[in-house]
Amino acid sequence: MKYKIYLSPPHMSGREMKYIEEAFDSNWIAPVGPNIDAFEEELCQYTGSRHALSVSSGTAALHLALLALGVGPEDIVLCQSLTFVATANPIMYVGATPVFIDSESVTWNMCPNALEDAIRHYLSIGKKPKAVIVVHLYGMPAMLREILYLCKKYEIYLIEDAAEALGSEYQGRKAGTFGDIGILSFNGNKIITTSGGGAMLSDNVKYIERARFLATQAREPVLHYEHQTVGYNYRMSNICAGIGRGQLEVVDERVRQRRANFQFYSGHLDKLQEINFQKEPIGVFSNRWLTALKISKSPTYQKSANNILNELNKNRIESRSIWKPMHLQPLYCEHKYFGNNISKELFEKGICLPSGTTLWEADIDYICNIIASNLR
Ligand SMILES: *Cc1c(COP(=O)(O)O)cnc(C)c1O
């Protein structure tokens, strides 16, 4: 095939320019303005969160979430190991210590048993963890009921990294609204984009106001420039918020399209016993941001997964392995880890397939044929 197939390219709705033009016409070319206020309001309406703060990236939102919860040096944060590095790095920004938690094999997200082992271990040595960061990998909600139960029981804050999960639901409620704070990303590869950006969601207005203050250089509310705290320049621009508004109008359509991709892939490949997809448990609705699969039941699975990745990329089909777990990264391998190597296995056997919303069924056919012919 002649054109390159990307993993998850941006897909404009055509409604973005209207909001960008409004910004130009009213001269709100700044990190304040009407698009920002409206985008935050629309995010609340869409997710059901009481409050929202738009910022310059998902990573900034995570950093602000930790600061708003008062996480700092001496604190332990229990973080899902199988994720993108941006989940863990903000723990280092605030000088806290990340401890990594393995995945379970259904949703591939944080294993509640490993989480409880870690909590009990730290309680037994008198160091109560301050916060948990759970991720909804590739849009699949984690086992929130169990994780929320543990966070309540042991009185530990929960941050939901829903960067990949806008539009996903758990028991009818939107991902990102279960934790004390949830974060979203609008990077170019996510389900909707502002070219680059993120948001923090919370029902607690105190966290949002604290984060808004820190994101605006921590300027005290007086007429002159008065500062008592180190702040950041993390606000979203009014132009980017305009892109976000045009994108948010079609988010449900994008979710439908991503889920249709998954249906095509699984329709073609489910009959192959070597292939397992990330499972959507009952009561859970994934946006299927990326279709991800695992090669198993093959003695040479790792070779298989690598072969398939090589073959796909050789044919101008952008595909990636599953995230390499944080506890196996040179950056974090000295940190404590609790679990049973599920995330390691997913990394070794797992592949993310092109999942953009402009894919043709013929593209998926073509991709599936390459996968099937390189399985053994
Ligand atoms: C994309 C992503 C982030 C970071 O978001 P940015 O907007 O790129 O800073 C954090 N966590 C996960 C799981 C992500 O996929």
The ligand as a Gaussian input file, in Angstrom:
#p B3LYP/6-31G(d) Opt

LIG

0 1
 C       -0.374000      11.186000      26.951000
 C       -0.303000      10.700000      28.345000
 C        0.093000      11.519000      29.413000
 C        0.662000      12.885000      29.226000
 O       -0.100000      13.790000      28.559000
 P        0.604000      15.008000      27.783000
 O       -0.558000      15.870000      27.427000
 O        1.297000      14.437000      26.597000
 O        1.543000      15.681000      28.728000
 C        0.040000      11.014000      30.693000
 N       -0.352000       9.764000      30.934000
 C       -0.727000       8.928000      29.951000
 C       -1.169000       7.555000      30.301000
 C       -0.687000       9.360000      28.623000
 O       -1.012000       8.509000      27.639000

